[in-house]
Amino acid sequence: MSFEWTESTPRRAHRQQAARGTRALAARAGEACERASEALLARQSAEGFWCGELLADATLESDYVLLQLWLHQPDKRDWNPPSRGRVKKAARSILERQLPDGGFNIYTGGPAEISATVKAYCALKLAGIDPASDPMRRARQRILALGGVQAANSYVKINLSLFGLYPRKHVPSIPPEIVLLPGGVLYEMSSWTRSILVPLSIVQARGGVRHVPPGFTLEEIFLPGASLAFPRRNGFARLFHHLDRLLKVWEKLGPERIRGAAVREAEHWILDRTRFTEGLGAIYPAMMYFIMALDSLGYAADHPDLVDSIRHFESLLLETDTRFTFQPCVPPIWDTAISAFALGEAGFGGHQRMTRAADWLLSKEVRRRGDWSVKRPDIEPSGWAFEFANEFYPDIDDTAMVLLALLHARSSNAAAQAAAERRAVKWLLAMQSGDGGWAAFDVDNNWAVLNQVPFADHNAMLDPTCPDITGRVLESLCRRGMTQADEPVRRGAAYLLGAQERDGSWYGRWGVNYVYGSFLAMRGLAASGAPGAREAIARAAAWLRSVANSDGGWGESCSSYAVDHFVAAPSCPSQTAWGTLGLLAAGDTDSVHLRRGMEYLLESQRDDGTWPEDATTGTGFPNVFYLTYCMYRDYFPLLALATCRERMR
């Protein structure tokens, strides 16, 4: 007995000391949660929603300037649009983001990117910035070093061709006849691609070539000797290249009867999809092309549809005397759902403000059929979009997140909430793809051949299933009582197990990138209890520990999409929260890495309960367009610390 006592005493003392440390850390997490919760509650609107800013790169302001040129053509002497003051503001906003090497990037800390830099140069020159000035000289040099205008993506070239600034014969044709093709070909493209291509097809067919200011040219940023034609590739890409040449012949010689019918059908298609929504697709590119399409069709400046389209478009603008920034869209349902879920996990489920949030969310349930119903015609409409109003495009990810939020947020009408939740669960189950995963807006949207069309270089022709959304849907369904005994859960878990990377991580399509995908896949698998889930989660936890930064936090660069593996970046609160949540999903409550992640969040929290962050945290189109969600920095750390506190009790 004495031997057992003397040997166990140090171990017992160590355990007691560790337990005291855990309790102290949990207590600090609790205090931080209180401050973060109060800060988050203070940001709730009177109507019950949360909506932070959603920011992107300078391409949006650049496109705005080009849109003004489209709508307000120059006279024979000058270009002086009614929006001249805003054009000048846009130019200042663009210049503020110029890199030291003269280029413009597409994510925080990223290198100069050719398409963004070409757009910026064109917009600045249109705005009257002297081409001989230092910013323009440096931008010009960077463009030429990156391959000139010829190296920009097809959408940049298409936009320039509308003004005669790039040869029309060397840009892809987007025929309005696409809406007449049998077999639902249009719906095999992603929802955002559909909403961009259909109005753009009208612009190409009916918009003609618009004028530029006298003497305006971009010849100085074309790389001498570089080809103007799109790259010649093999296989289906070569086939589509030949098809594009035939389309250009069709544009000149095809019967107007067919072209006219196609344009009318495309017009009806885009007009239908602006009903019960705040702009076509409620996203910037589609809304801009919609305005241009109506103008191309001869809609008068005071036509209600054109007036509304411009009003919705300009509602994306954040403007003050010193600021001019366009948002690509607005995220109220997304921000509300995650805020409410985080607050509920932090113990605020019974707060009266949560009732307000639930009532607002229920008022935003989609009850009309959208594009998704082409493949699921017999399913009752439900779900939630991302924006305030976007009835044609409910979002699977948002719907799963709203259902998680409604576990905590109880509305003032319990029966209405229960009915909405039943509809939403049925809709989610119906939107499961054949491979067992879930995508963003569609089912089985995976025709890989479409990635070979000439205008597919925006890297978003398809909406395939992905681990991050699948993980969130699984968690949402399982927290409502579904288990491995249910086929949708079995299939979803099997998809995740098959999608795990060799290093143990998961790809994240909609956040940046492997840290995001991993924490969501881990939470979904942990909730499912699937055979093999524990081992897969343990591998992912080991990977997360291996990529933690020396300061205890996590950070990942958007460049990970370009190289297909994790690339470290400076730690930030949102990504540290994801790493911490991933470890917690693995059952970790006391490892050094978990504690250091918590310490990072506790130490970086400001006195007002918020966290500082300027990292790019979201993904629009990988390698092409990225997003900064300005509320990620606050509700994800709250969720992580609340979960830590609960697990450490």
GIJOKA-V282739 format. One record per pair of residues at least 24 apart in sequence whose C-alpha atoms are under 10 Angstrom apart, sorted by the first residue. I is the first residue (numbers start at 1). GAP is how many residues later the second one is. Records with the same first field share a line. If there is no record, write none. Layout:
# GIJOKA-V282739
I->GAP / GAP
This chain:
# GIJOKA-V282739
18->572
19->571 / 629
21->569 / 574
22->567 / 568 / 573 / 623 / 626 / 627
23->622 / 625 / 626
24->624
25->570 / 573 / 574 / 577 / 619 / 620 / 623
26->572 / 615 / 616 / 617 / 618 / 619 / 620 / 621 / 622 / 623
27->618 / 621 / 622
28->570 / 571 / 574 / 613 / 617
29->569 / 570 / 572 / 573 / 609 / 611 / 612 / 613 / 614 / 615 / 616 / 617 / 619
30->316 / 608 / 611 / 612 / 613 / 614 / 615 / 616
31->571 / 578 / 610 / 611 / 614
32->569 / 570 / 571 / 573 / 574 / 575 / 577 / 578 / 605 / 606 / 609 / 610
33->309 / 310 / 313 / 314 / 569 / 576 / 604 / 605 / 606 / 607 / 608 / 609 / 610 / 612
34->309 / 312 / 313 / 314 / 575 / 604 / 608
35->570 / 571 / 572 / 573 / 574 / 575 / 603
36->307 / 310 / 569 / 570 / 571 / 572 / 573 / 574 / 575 / 598 / 599 / 601 / 602 / 603 / 605
37->302 / 305 / 306 / 307 / 309 / 310 / 311 / 572 / 573 / 597 / 598 / 601 / 602 / 605
38->305 / 570 / 571 / 572
39->569 / 570 / 571 / 595 / 596
40->299 / 300 / 302 / 303 / 569 / 570 / 591 / 594 / 595 / 598
41->298 / 299 / 302 / 307 / 310 / 312 / 313
42->311
44->292 / 295 / 309 / 310 / 312 / 313
45->308 / 311 / 312
46->307 / 310 / 311
47->306 / 309 / 310 / 312 / 313
48->288 / 305 / 306 / 307 / 308 / 309 / 310 / 311 / 312 / 313
49->283 / 284 / 285 / 286 / 287 / 288 / 290 / 291 / 304 / 305 / 307 / 308 / 309 / 310 / 311 / 312 / 339
50->281 / 282 / 283 / 284 / 285 / 286 / 287 / 288 / 289 / 290 / 307 / 581
51->279 / 280 / 281 / 282 / 283 / 284 / 285 / 288 / 336 / 337 / 578 / 579 / 580
52->278 / 279 / 280 / 282 / 283 / 284 / 577 / 578 / 579 / 580
53->263 / 265 / 273 / 274 / 275 / 276 / 277 / 278 / 279 / 282 / 575 / 576 / 577 / 578
54->262 / 272 / 273 / 274 / 275 / 276 / 277 / 564 / 573 / 574 / 575 / 576 / 577
55->263 / 270 / 271 / 272 / 273 / 274 / 275 / 561 / 563 / 571 / 572 / 573 / 574 / 575
56->50 / 51 / 52 / 269 / 270 / 271 / 272 / 273 / 560 / 562 / 563 / 564 / 569 / 570 / 571 / 572 / 573
57->37 / 40 / 47 / 48 / 49 / 50 / 51 / 59 / 268 / 269 / 270 / 271 / 568 / 569 / 570 / 571
58->32 / 33 / 35 / 36 / 37 / 38 / 39 / 40 / 46 / 47 / 48 / 58 / 59 / 61 / 62 / 267 / 268
59->35 / 45 / 46 / 47 / 56 / 57 / 58 / 59 / 60 / 61 / 64 / 267 / 566
60->30 / 34 / 56 / 59 / 60 / 224 / 225 / 257 / 265 / 266 / 267 / 268
61->25 / 26 / 28 / 29 / 30 / 31 / 32 / 33 / 58 / 59 / 62 / 256 / 263 / 264 / 265 / 266
62->25 / 28 / 29 / 31 / 32 / 54 / 55 / 56 / 57 / 58 / 59 / 60 / 61 / 62 / 64 / 65 / 264
63->27 / 56 / 57 / 59 / 60 / 93 / 96 / 221 / 222 / 225
64->26 / 59 / 220 / 224 / 249 / 250 / 262
65->25 / 26 / 54 / 55 / 57 / 58 / 59 / 61 / 62
66->53 / 56 / 57 / 60 / 61 / 93 / 94 / 97 / 146
67->92 / 221 / 222 / 224 / 225
69->54 / 57 / 58 / 94 / 141 / 142 / 143 / 144
70->92 / 93 / 137 / 139 / 140 / 141 / 142 / 221 / 222 / 225 / 226
71->139 / 220 / 221 / 224 / 225 / 230
72->138 / 139
73->137 / 138 / 139 / 140
74->136 / 137 / 138 / 139 / 140
75->136 / 137 / 138 / 139
76->135 / 136 / 137 / 138
77->136 / 137 / 138
78->134 / 135 / 136 / 137
79->47 / 48 / 49 / 133 / 134 / 135
80->47 / 133
84->43
85->42
86->41 / 233 / 238
87->36 / 37 / 39 / 40 / 41 / 237
88->35 / 36 / 38 / 39 / 40 / 41 / 236
89->38 / 230 / 231 / 232 / 233 / 234 / 235 / 236
90->33 / 34 / 37 / 229 / 233 / 234 / 235 / 236
91->29 / 30 / 32 / 33 / 34 / 35 / 36 / 37 / 38 / 233
92->32 / 35 / 37 / 230 / 231 / 232
93->229 / 230 / 231 / 232
94->25 / 26 / 27 / 29 / 30 / 230 / 231
95->25 / 26 / 29 / 34 / 40 / 41
98->37 / 40 / 41
99->36 / 39 / 40
100->35 / 38 / 39
101->34 / 37 / 38 / 40 / 41
102->32 / 33 / 34 / 35 / 36 / 37 / 38 / 39 / 40 / 41
103->32 / 33 / 35 / 36 / 37 / 38 / 39 / 40 / 43
104->35 / 38 / 39
106->452 / 510 / 517 / 518 / 519 / 520 / 521
107->450 / 451 / 452 / 508 / 509 / 510 / 511 / 512 / 516 / 517 / 518 / 519 / 520 / 521
108->449 / 450 / 506 / 507 / 508 / 509 / 518 / 519 / 520
109->448 / 449 / 450 / 460 / 461 / 505 / 506 / 507
110->447 / 448 / 449 / 506
111->448
112->27 / 30 / 31 / 34
113->29 / 30 / 33 / 39 / 510 / 511
114->28 / 29 / 30 / 31 / 32 / 33 / 34 / 35 / 36 / 37 / 38 / 39 / 42
115->28 / 31 / 33 / 34 / 35 / 36 / 37 / 38 / 39 / 40 / 41 / 42 / 509
116->27 / 36 / 37 / 40 / 508 / 509
117->25 / 26 / 29 / 31 / 32 / 35
118->24 / 25 / 26 / 30 / 31 / 32 / 33 / 34 / 35 / 38 / 39 / 100 / 103
119->30 / 33 / 37 / 38 / 40 / 41
121->97 / 100
122->38 / 43 / 94 / 95 / 96 / 99
125->91 / 92 / 93
126->86 / 87 / 90 / 91
131->89
139->82
140->78 / 80 / 81 / 82
141->79 / 80
142->79
143->77 / 78 / 79 / 80
144->76 / 77 / 78 / 79 / 80
145->76 / 78
146->77
147->74 / 75 / 76 / 77 / 79
148->71 / 72 / 73 / 74 / 75 / 76 / 78
149->69 / 70 / 71 / 72 / 73 / 74 / 77 / 79
150->71 / 72 / 73 / 74 / 76 / 77 / 78 / 79 / 80 / 81
151->71 / 72 / 75 / 76 / 77 / 79 / 80
152->305
153->77 / 301 / 302 / 303 / 304 / 305 / 471
154->76 / 300 / 301 / 302 / 303 / 304
155->300 / 301 / 302 / 303
157->71
158->42 / 46 / 297
159->41 / 45
160->49 / 50 / 58
161->43 / 47 / 48 / 49
162->41 / 42 / 45 / 46 / 47 / 48 / 49
163->45 / 46 / 47 / 48 / 49
164->44 / 45 / 46 / 47 / 48 / 53
165->44 / 45 / 46 / 47 / 51 / 52 / 53 / 54
166->51 / 52 / 53 / 56 / 62
167->61 / 62
168->36 / 41 / 80
169->59 / 60 / 75 / 76 / 79
170->57 / 58 / 59 / 60 / 74 / 75
171->57 / 58 / 59 / 73 / 283 / 284
172->57 / 58 / 68 / 69 / 72 / 73 / 75 / 76 / 281 / 282 / 283 / 284
173->27 / 28 / 31 / 32 / 70 / 71 / 72 / 73 / 74 / 75 / 78 / 281 / 282
174->24 / 25 / 26 / 27 / 28 / 29 / 30 / 31 / 70 / 73 / 74 / 280 / 281
175->25 / 26 / 27 / 28 / 29 / 30 / 69 / 72 / 73 / 75 / 76 / 84 / 87 / 88 / 91
176->24 / 25 / 26 / 27 / 28 / 29 / 82 / 83 / 84 / 85 / 86 / 87 / 88 / 89 / 90 / 91
177->24 / 25 / 81 / 82 / 83 / 84 / 85 / 86 / 87 / 88 / 89
178->84 / 85 / 87 / 88
179->82 / 83 / 84 / 85 / 86 / 87 / 88 / 90
180->78 / 81 / 82 / 83 / 85 / 86
181->81
184->190 / 191
185->262
187->184 / 185 / 187 / 188 / 255 / 256 / 258 / 275
188->187 / 254 / 255 / 256 / 257 / 258 / 259 / 260 / 262 / 273 / 274 / 275
189->253 / 256 / 257 / 258 / 259 / 261 / 262 / 271 / 272 / 273 / 274
190->250 / 251 / 252 / 253 / 255 / 256 / 270 / 271 / 272 / 273 / 274
191->90 / 180 / 181 / 201 / 202 / 249 / 250 / 251 / 254 / 269 / 270 / 271 / 272
192->88 / 89 / 90 / 91 / 93 / 94 / 201 / 249 / 268 / 269 / 270 / 271
193->88 / 92 / 93 / 263 / 265 / 266 / 267 / 268 / 269 / 270
194->76 / 87 / 92 / 177 / 267
195->74 / 75 / 78 / 85 / 86 / 87 / 88 / 90 / 91 / 92 / 94 / 95
196->74 / 84 / 85 / 87 / 88 / 89 / 90 / 91 / 92 / 93 / 94
197->69 / 88 / 89 / 92 / 93 / 258
198->65 / 67 / 68 / 69 / 71 / 72 / 88 / 91 / 92 / 95
199->64 / 67 / 68 / 70 / 71 / 72 / 81 / 87 / 88 / 89 / 90 / 91 / 92 / 93 / 94 / 95 / 97
200->66 / 85 / 86 / 88 / 89 / 90 / 92 / 93
201->61 / 62 / 65 / 66 / 88 / 92
202->60 / 61 / 62 / 64 / 65 / 87 / 88 / 90 / 91 / 92 / 93 / 94 / 95
203->60 / 86 / 87 / 88 / 89 / 90 / 91 / 92 / 93 / 94
204->47 / 88 / 89 / 92
205->46 / 54 / 55 / 57 / 58 / 88 / 91 / 92
206->54 / 57 / 87 / 88 / 89 / 90 / 91 / 92
207->85 / 86 / 87 / 88 / 89 / 90 / 91
208->88
230->224 / 225
231->223
232->222
233->219
234->218
235->214 / 217
236->213 / 214 / 215 / 216 / 217
237->212 / 213 / 214 / 215 / 216 / 217
238->214 / 215 / 216
239->213 / 214
240->209 / 210 / 212 / 213 / 214
241->211 / 212 / 213
243->210 / 211
244->209 / 210
263->34
264->33
266->27
267->26 / 27 / 30
270->24
271->34
272->120
273->97 / 98 / 117 / 118 / 119 / 120
274->31 / 34 / 35 / 115 / 116 / 117 / 118
275->114 / 115 / 116 / 117
276->90 / 92 / 113 / 114 / 115 / 116
277->35 / 110 / 111 / 112 / 113 / 114 / 115 / 116
278->30 / 31 / 33 / 34 / 35 / 37 / 51 / 109 / 110 / 111 / 112 / 113
279->26 / 29 / 30 / 31 / 32 / 33 / 34 / 36 / 50 / 110 / 111
280->29 / 32 / 33 / 110 / 112
281->48 / 106 / 108 / 109 / 110 / 111 / 112
282->30 / 31 / 34 / 46 / 47 / 48 / 103 / 104 / 105 / 106 / 107 / 108 / 109 / 110 / 111
283->29 / 30 / 33 / 44 / 45 / 46 / 47 / 104 / 107
284->28 / 29 / 30 / 32 / 42 / 43 / 44 / 45 / 46
285->28 / 43 / 44
286->27 / 42
287->25 / 26 / 27 / 41 / 42
288->24 / 25 / 26
327->300 / 301
328->292 / 299
329->57 / 58 / 59
330->56 / 57 / 58 / 59 / 299
331->54 / 55 / 56 / 57 / 67 / 298 / 300
332->29 / 53 / 54 / 55 / 56 / 57
333->24 / 27 / 28 / 31 / 51 / 52 / 53 / 54 / 55 / 56 / 65 / 66 / 68 / 69
334->50 / 51 / 52 / 53 / 54 / 61 / 63 / 64 / 65 / 67 / 68
335->51 / 52 / 63 / 66 / 67 / 294 / 295 / 296 / 297 / 300
336->24 / 25 / 62 / 65 / 66 / 69 / 299
337->24 / 61 / 62 / 63 / 64 / 65 / 66 / 67 / 68 / 69 / 72
338->60 / 63 / 64 / 66 / 67 / 293 / 294 / 297 / 298 / 301
339->66 / 292 / 293 / 295 / 296 / 297 / 299 / 300
340->61 / 62 / 64 / 65 / 66 / 67 / 68 / 69 / 295
341->60 / 61 / 62 / 63 / 64 / 65 / 66 / 67 / 68 / 294 / 295 / 298
342->62 / 63 / 66 / 292 / 293 / 294 / 295 / 296 / 297 / 298 / 299 / 300 / 301
343->62 / 65 / 66 / 292 / 295 / 296 / 299
344->60 / 61 / 62 / 63 / 64 / 65 / 295 / 298
345->60 / 62 / 63 / 293 / 294 / 295 / 296 / 297 / 298 / 301
346->292 / 293 / 294 / 295 / 296 / 297 / 299 / 300
347->61 / 295 / 299
348->60 / 61
349->56 / 57 / 58 / 59 / 60 / 61
350->58 / 59 / 60
351->57 / 58 / 59
352->57 / 58 / 59 / 60
353->56 / 57
354->51 / 52 / 54 / 55 / 56 / 57
355->51 / 53 / 54 / 55 / 56 / 57 / 58
356->53 / 54 / 55 / 56
357->48 / 49 / 52 / 53 / 54
358->44 / 47 / 48 / 49 / 50 / 51 / 52 / 53 / 54 / 55 / 59
359->50 / 51 / 52 / 53 / 54 / 57 / 58
360->51
361->27 / 41 / 42 / 44 / 45 / 48 / 50 / 56
362->40 / 44 / 49 / 51 / 54 / 55 / 58 / 59
363->57
364->24 / 25 / 26 / 27
365->24 / 26 / 29 / 34 / 37 / 55 / 56 / 58 / 59
366->24 / 25 / 26 / 27 / 28 / 29 / 33 / 54 / 58
367->24 / 25 / 27 / 53 / 56
368->24 / 25 / 26
369->24 / 25
370->24 / 71
371->70 / 71
372->59 / 69 / 70 / 71
373->58 / 69 / 70
374->68 / 69
375->55 / 56 / 67 / 68 / 69
376->51 / 54 / 55 / 66 / 67
378->52
379->44 / 47 / 48 / 51 / 52
380->43 / 44 / 46 / 47 / 50
381->42 / 43 / 45 / 46
382->38 / 39 / 40 / 41 / 42 / 43 / 44 / 45 / 46
383->37 / 38 / 40 / 41 / 42 / 43 / 44 / 45
384->40
385->56
392->49
393->47 / 48 / 49
394->46 / 47 / 48
395->33 / 44 / 45 / 46 / 47
396->28 / 31 / 32 / 35 / 36 / 42 / 43 / 44 / 45 / 46 / 73 / 74 / 76 / 77
397->31 / 41 / 42 / 43 / 44 / 71 / 72 / 73 / 74 / 75 / 76 / 113
398->42 / 43 / 71 / 74 / 75
399->25 / 26 / 28 / 29 / 41 / 73 / 74 / 77
400->24 / 25 / 28 / 69 / 70 / 71 / 72 / 73 / 74 / 75 / 76 / 77
401->68 / 71 / 72 / 74 / 75
402->74
403->70 / 73 / 74 / 76 / 77
404->68 / 69 / 71 / 72 / 73 / 75 / 76
405->71
407->69 / 72 / 73
421->59
425->48 / 51 / 52 / 55
428->45 / 48 / 49
429->44 / 48 / 59 / 60
430->58
432->33 / 38 / 41 / 56 / 59 / 60
433->31 / 32 / 58 / 59
434->31 / 57 / 61
435->29 / 30 / 56 / 57 / 59 / 60
436->29 / 34 / 51 / 52 / 53 / 54 / 55 / 56 / 57 / 58 / 59 / 60
437->27 / 28 / 29 / 30 / 31 / 32 / 33 / 34 / 36 / 37 / 51 / 52 / 54 / 55 / 56 / 57 / 58 / 59 / 62
438->25 / 26 / 27 / 28 / 29 / 30 / 31 / 32 / 33 / 34 / 35 / 36 / 54 / 57
439->24 / 25 / 26 / 27 / 28 / 29 / 30 / 31 / 70
440->24 / 25 / 26 / 29 / 30 / 69 / 70
441->24
457->166 / 167
458->163 / 164 / 165 / 166 / 167
459->161 / 162 / 163 / 164 / 165 / 166
460->160 / 161 / 162 / 164
461->160
463->46
464->45
465->30 / 44
466->29 / 30 / 33 / 40 / 41 / 42 / 43 / 44 / 51 / 55
467->25 / 26 / 28 / 29 / 30 / 31 / 32 / 33 / 39 / 40 / 41 / 42 / 43 / 47 / 49 / 50 / 51 / 52 / 53 / 54 / 55 / 57
468->28 / 38 / 39 / 40 / 41 / 42 / 43 / 45 / 46 / 47 / 48 / 49 / 50 / 51 / 52 / 53 / 54 / 55 / 56
469->39 / 40 / 41 / 48 / 51 / 52 / 55
470->25 / 26 / 47 / 50 / 51 / 54 / 55
471->24 / 25 / 46 / 47 / 48 / 49 / 50 / 51 / 52 / 53 / 54 / 55 / 56 / 57
472->45 / 47 / 48 / 49 / 50 / 51 / 52 / 53 / 55
473->47 / 48 / 51
474->46 / 47 / 49 / 50 / 51 / 52 / 53 / 54
475->45 / 46 / 47 / 48 / 49 / 50 / 51 / 52 / 53
476->47 / 48 / 51
477->47 / 50 / 51
478->46 / 47 / 48 / 49 / 50 / 51
479->45 / 48 / 49
481->46 / 47
482->45 / 46
483->44 / 45 / 46 / 47
484->43 / 44 / 45 / 46 / 47
485->43 / 44 / 45
486->42
489->35 / 36 / 38 / 39 / 40 / 41
490->38 / 39 / 40 / 41
491->39
492->32 / 33 / 36 / 38
493->28 / 31 / 32 / 33 / 34 / 35 / 36 / 37 / 38 / 39 / 40
494->31 / 36 / 37 / 38 / 39
496->25 / 26 / 28 / 29 / 37 / 40
497->24 / 28 / 33 / 34 / 35 / 36 / 38 / 39 / 40
498->38
500->36 / 37 / 39 / 40
501->39 / 64
502->37 / 38
503->36 / 37 / 39 / 40 / 41 / 62 / 63
504->31 / 32 / 33 / 34 / 35 / 36 / 37 / 38 / 39 / 40
505->31 / 32 / 34 / 35 / 36 / 37 / 38 / 39 / 60 / 61
506->34
507->53 / 54 / 57 / 58 / 59
508->53 / 110 / 111
509->52 / 109 / 110 / 111 / 112 / 113
510->107 / 108 / 109 / 110 / 111 / 112 / 116 / 117
511->47 / 64 / 105 / 106 / 107 / 108 / 109 / 111 / 115 / 116 / 117 / 118
512->43 / 44 / 45 / 46 / 47 / 48 / 49 / 54 / 63 / 103 / 104 / 105 / 106 / 107 / 110 / 114 / 115
513->42 / 43 / 44 / 45 / 46 / 47 / 48 / 51 / 52 / 53 / 54 / 62 / 104 / 105 / 106 / 109
514->30 / 42 / 43 / 46 / 47 / 50 / 51 / 52 / 53 / 65
515->25 / 28 / 29 / 32 / 33 / 39 / 40 / 41 / 51 / 60 / 61 / 62 / 63 / 64 / 65 / 67
516->40 / 58 / 59 / 61 / 62 / 63 / 66 / 101 / 102
517->61 / 65
518->25 / 26 / 60 / 61 / 63 / 64 / 65
519->25 / 56 / 58 / 59 / 60 / 61 / 62 / 63 / 64 / 65 / 66 / 67
520->58 / 61 / 62 / 65
521->61 / 64
522->59 / 60 / 61 / 62 / 63 / 64
523->58 / 59 / 60 / 61 / 62 / 63
524->61
525->60 / 61
526->58 / 59 / 60 / 61
527->58
533->53
534->51 / 52 / 53
535->51
536->50
537->45 / 46 / 48 / 49 / 50
538->45 / 47 / 48 / 49 / 50
539->47
540->42 / 43 / 46
541->38 / 39 / 41 / 42 / 43 / 44 / 45 / 46 / 47
542->41 / 44
543->40
544->34 / 35 / 36 / 38 / 39 / 49
545->34 / 35 / 37 / 38 / 46 / 47 / 48 / 49
546->47
547->32
548->28 / 31 / 32 / 45 / 46 / 48 / 49
549->27 / 44 / 47 / 48
550->43 / 46
551->45 / 46 / 48 / 49
552->24 / 40 / 41 / 42 / 43 / 44 / 45 / 46 / 47 / 48 / 49
553->24 / 25 / 26 / 27 / 40 / 41 / 43 / 44 / 45 / 46 / 47 / 48
554->24 / 25 / 26 / 43 / 46
555->24 / 60 / 62
556->59 / 60 / 61
557->58 / 59 / 60
558->57 / 58 / 59 / 60 / 61 / 64 / 65 / 67 / 68
559->63 / 64
560->62 / 63
561->58 / 61 / 62 / 63
562->60 / 61 / 62
569->46
570->45
571->26 / 29 / 42 / 44
572->28 / 29 / 32 / 39 / 40 / 41 / 42 / 43 / 44 / 45 / 61
573->24 / 27 / 28 / 29 / 31 / 32 / 37 / 38 / 39 / 40 / 41 / 42 / 59 / 60 / 61 / 62 / 63 / 64 / 65
574->27 / 37 / 38 / 39 / 41 / 43 / 55 / 57 / 58 / 59 / 60 / 61 / 62 / 63 / 64 / 66
575->40 / 42 / 57 / 58 / 61 / 62
576->24 / 25 / 57 / 60 / 61 / 64
577->24 / 55 / 56 / 57 / 58 / 59 / 60 / 61 / 62 / 63 / 64
578->58 / 59 / 61 / 62
579->61
580->57 / 59 / 60 / 61 / 63 / 64
581->55 / 56 / 58 / 59 / 60 / 62 / 63
582->58
583->61
584->56 / 59 / 60 / 63
585->58
587->60
588->56 / 59 / 60
589->55 / 56 / 57 / 58 / 59 / 60
590->54 / 57 / 58
594->50
595->49
597->43 / 44
598->39 / 42 / 43 / 46
601->36 / 37 / 39 / 40
602->35 / 39
605->28 / 29 / 32
609->25 / 29
610->24 / 25 / 27 / 28
611->24 / 26 / 27
